[in-house]
Amino acid sequence: MIDHAHDLASVRDATERLLNAVGKLDNASVTESSRLPGWTRGHVLAHLARNADALVNVLEGRPMYVSGEARDADIERDAPRPLDAQLTDVRESAVRFQDASAALADWSRTVELRGGITDSASRLPFRRWVEVELHHVDLGIGYELEDLPAQFTERETDFLAARFAGHPDVPPTRLTDGTRAWSTGREAGEPEVTVTGPPADLLGWLAGRREGTALSAEGGPLPSLPPL
């Protein structure tokens, strides 16, 4: 069962970790490249702020973004700002998200996200948690996949394995960190490939943050995953 109150608390903790880490940067560091192709650290921070506001829109029954073009334009507009402005925006937009969440009465209702994707409102806090944690890693400022909370890593691995389940371009695959196991890819009686590795490397590969060089594959090559 999804515990949205727990996830909202986790979002607050993750946001504070990110703000404390980013607060140690300077204006020049914000303009440097992040780990996301074509994006500076300023782009990542601008995206985090605008994502919080977009989720407020969802919580309050409005479209998540006016359009894909408007979303991209907002990020480009906000990316060059100095550090203080970035920190203020991330902090204040995070508060707006928490306030909108506190005002929501029906967490069981279905909401619409970007691209027509629908989900339960109760999953929105976890979706925001994913944004904050993975983009903290994407900033490339010392926070790595190995530093993520263990519960978060397991849940996001659950989510991504389920996302690729049934995908025609992914062979039937068993994933394991030696303790837990997941199934993904095309449906089949038995997996074609078993992929084994540390939790952080499995998540990094599934999330497109690592190439999977630390993983071992039995029964075939490491599958190529489609973009998220």
C-alpha positions in Angstrom: 0.0 0.0 0.0 1.3 3.5 -0.9 1.9 5.7 2.1 1.7 9.2 0.7 2.4 10.8 4.1 5.6 8.8 4.4 6.6 9.8 0.9 6.0 13.5 1.5 8.2 13.3 4.5 10.9 11.6 2.4 10.5 14.3 -0.2 11.2 17.0 2.4 14.3 15.1 3.6 15.6 14.6 0.1 15.0 18.3 -0.8 16.9 19.4 2.3 19.8 17.2 1.4 19.9 18.6 -2.1 19.6 22.2 -0.9 22.4 21.8 1.6 24.7 20.3 -1.0 23.9 22.9 -3.7 24.3 25.7 -1.2 28.0 24.8 -1.1 28.4 25.6 -4.8 29.1 29.0 -6.3 27.7 30.8 -9.4 30.3 29.4 -11.7 29.6 25.8 -10.6 25.9 26.2 -11.4 26.8 27.0 -15.1 29.0 23.9 -15.4 27.7 20.7 -17.1 25.6 18.2 -15.2 25.6 14.5 -15.9 22.6 14.9 -18.2 23.6 15.5 -21.8 23.1 19.2 -22.9 22.1 20.3 -19.4 24.1 22.5 -17.0 23.5 22.2 -13.3 21.3 25.3 -13.7 19.1 23.3 -16.1 18.7 20.5 -13.5 17.8 22.9 -10.7 15.4 24.9 -12.9 13.7 21.6 -13.9 13.3 20.5 -10.3 11.6 23.8 -9.4 9.3 23.7 -12.4 8.5 20.0 -11.8 7.3 20.9 -8.3 5.0 23.5 -9.8 3.8 21.1 -12.4 2.9 18.6 -9.8 1.0 21.3 -7.9 -1.0 21.8 -11.2 -1.8 18.1 -11.2 -2.8 18.1 -7.5 -5.1 21.0 -8.2 -6.7 19.6 -11.3 -4.9 21.5 -14.0 -2.8 20.2 -16.9 0.7 19.4 -15.7 2.3 21.6 -18.3 0.8 24.0 -20.8 2.8 22.2 -23.5 6.1 20.4 -24.0 7.4 23.5 -25.7 6.4 25.7 -22.8 8.0 23.3 -20.3 11.3 23.3 -22.2 11.2 27.1 -22.6 10.7 27.6 -18.9 13.8 25.5 -18.1 15.9 27.3 -20.6 14.7 30.6 -19.2 15.6 29.7 -15.6 18.8 27.7 -16.1 21.2 30.7 -16.3 20.2 32.2 -12.9 22.8 32.7 -10.2 23.0 30.3 -7.3 20.9 32.3 -4.8 18.0 32.5 -7.2 18.2 28.8 -8.0 18.2 27.9 -4.3 15.3 30.2 -3.6 13.2 28.8 -6.4 13.8 25.2 -5.6 13.0 25.8 -1.9 9.9 27.9 -2.5 8.5 25.6 -5.2 9.1 22.6 -2.8 7.0 24.4 -0.2 4.2 25.0 -2.7 4.2 21.3 -3.5 4.0 20.4 0.2 1.2 22.9 0.8 -0.8 21.6 -2.2 -0.4 18.1 -0.9 -1.6 19.1 2.6 -4.7 20.5 1.0 -5.6 17.5 -1.0 -8.6 15.6 0.4 -8.9 12.6 -2.0 -5.6 10.8 -2.5 -7.4 7.9 -4.2 -8.4 9.8 -7.3 -6.8 9.3 -10.7 -4.7 12.2 -12.0 -3.3 12.9 -15.4 0.4 13.6 -15.9 2.5 14.6 -18.9 1.8 12.8 -22.1 -1.6 11.5 -21.0 -0.1 9.2 -18.4 -2.5 8.6 -15.5 -1.8 7.5 -12.0 -3.2 7.6 -8.5 -2.7 10.9 -6.7 -1.2 8.9 -3.9 1.8 8.1 -6.1 2.6 11.7 -6.8 4.8 12.2 -3.7 6.9 9.2 -4.7 7.2 10.5 -8.2 8.5 13.8 -6.7 10.9 11.9 -4.5 12.3 10.2 -7.6 12.8 13.6 -9.3 14.7 15.0 -6.3 16.9 12.0 -5.6 17.9 11.1 -9.1 18.5 14.7 -10.2 20.6 15.2 -7.1 22.8 12.5 -8.5 22.7 14.1 -11.9 24.2 17.3 -10.6 27.5 15.5 -10.1 28.4 17.1 -6.9 29.3 14.1 -4.7 25.9 12.5 -4.2 25.9 9.1 -5.9 23.5 6.2 -6.5 25.1 4.4 -3.6 24.1 7.2 -1.3 20.4 6.9 -2.0 18.2 5.5 0.8 17.9 1.8 0.5 14.1 1.8 0.6 14.1 4.3 -2.2 16.4 2.2 -4.4 14.3 -0.9 -3.9 11.0 0.9 -4.7 12.4 2.7 -7.8 13.8 -0.6 -9.0 10.4 -2.1 -8.5 8.8 0.7 -10.5 11.3 0.6 -13.4 11.3 -3.2 -13.7 7.5 -3.0 -13.9 7.8 -0.2 -16.5 9.8 -2.4 -18.9 7.7 -5.5 -18.2 6.0 -6.7 -21.4 8.1 -4.4 -23.6 8.6 -6.1 -26.9 12.2 -4.8 -27.3 13.4 -6.2 -24.0 14.1 -9.9 -23.7 12.5 -11.8 -20.7 14.9 -10.8 -18.0 15.5 -11.7 -14.3 17.2 -9.0 -12.2 18.8 -9.8 -8.9 21.0 -8.1 -6.4 21.7 -11.4 -4.7 18.9 -10.9 -2.2 15.9 -9.6 -4.1 14.7 -10.4 -7.6 12.6 -8.8 -10.3 11.2 -9.8 -13.6 11.0 -7.5 -16.6 10.9 -7.6 -20.4 8.7 -9.6 -22.7 6.5 -12.2 -21.1 7.8 -15.8 -21.1 7.8 -18.9 -19.0 11.4 -18.6 -18.2 13.8 -15.6 -18.4 16.3 -15.6 -21.3 18.8 -13.4 -19.4 19.6 -13.1 -15.7 21.2 -9.8 -14.7 23.1 -9.6 -11.4 24.7 -6.7 -9.6 24.7 -4.3 -6.6 21.4 -2.4 -6.0 22.9 0.9 -7.0 24.2 -0.5 -10.3 20.9 -2.2 -11.1 19.0 1.0 -10.5 21.5 3.1 -12.4 21.2 0.8 -15.5 17.4 0.8 -15.3 17.2 4.5 -14.9 19.7 5.3 -17.7 22.3 6.6 -15.3 24.9 3.8 -15.8 25.8 1.6 -18.7 25.7 -1.6 -16.7 29.5 -2.3 -16.8 29.3 -3.5 -13.1 26.5 -5.9 -13.9 26.9 -9.5 -15.0 24.5 -11.1 -17.5 24.0 -14.9 -17.9 22.1 -16.5 -20.8 22.8 -13.6 -23.2 24.2 -10.1 -23.4 23.1 -7.3 -21.2 19.8 -6.1 -22.7 19.5 -2.7 -24.3 16.8 -0.7 -22.6 14.7 1.8 -24.4 14.8 5.4 -23.2 12.5 6.3 -20.3 
